[in-house]
Amino acid sequence: MDNERKKETLQPDSGNNPESENISVSRRTALKYIGLGAAGAVGALYGIEKVILGEETAANVQEEGLKNASLTGENTSVAGLKNTSMKILLINGSPRREGNTFIALSEIATTLEAEGVKTSLVQLGSRAVQGCTACNKCYELGHCVFNDQLYAEIREKLAESDGLIVGFPVYFSGPNGSLCSLLDRIFYTSGDLLRYKVGAAIAVCRRSGASATLDRLNKYFTFSRMLLIGSQYWNAAHGREPGEVKEDKEGLQIMRTLARNMAWTIKNTKAAQQPFPEMEKRVSTDFIRK
């Protein structure tokens, strides 16, 4: 696609900047300006070589990004964004430590690292996992009463992460029970560590069952007020025997697209520097009246 077709004209809000003129930018950069304000600085940081501003140089692109960021009144600096640490926690829910789920997560991790986002991986493996017993002791303790090593490790890593990706093998058209048992406890007791962070699930199956699995898994993220990240298709890859997922070219591309979408979201939300929405006191409506 030639440059003329890639260009669009973006007019900043005249109420904020009455002396501004039309600026020709790429689609990618235009998206970063919309609704974010400070995201212009991100465009200068992460996409300078792909920005088209007529005869502008990369230095002028950076200057324009910072100018746009200043419209919000935020004190956003390029140096500050460059030094911002970003990390994603990956959980491999497969009992096979280096099977197809691990390969799919590795494709995501490699892409995230290339985008400047660090990753940390926790392997479920074949360890026995305690499920929730509905004792509600977590209300008193602030954490699950079964404070086992795996649970504690994930909680610790969540505290220092900007998001979470969970990989599941598909069992009977659903996620495997061991990891669901763990996630029930993690998500029920860790809302403060998850809220408004990015999240995604990936499913690995032989042939089918991925959509039903993802429907079950995505509820963990949406119930916790996380930002659910998608890809170009279902977040799924296919393979049965260990290593077969490498032959699913589309599946691996979906993993890479998911990683880039997640990195893009983290960078822009950090650049926007917006406070979290106000939280109302939780209302719980029971359908059985006493």
Salt bridges, closest charged atoms under 4 A:
GLU4 OE2 - LYS7 NZ 3.77
GLU8 OE2 - ARG27 NH1 2.89
GLU64 OE1 - LYS67 NZ 3.74
GLU107 OE2 - ARG256 NH1 2.79
GLU115 OE1 - LYS267 NZ 3.17
GLU140 OE1 - LYS137 NZ 3.05
ASP148 OD2 - ARG185 NH2 2.50
GLU160 OE2 - LYS87 NZ 3.41
ASP162 OD1 - LYS270 NZ 3.21
ASP184 OD1 - ARG216 NH2 3.92
ASP215 OD2 - LYS219 NZ 3.00
ASP248 OD2 - HIS238 ND1 3.54
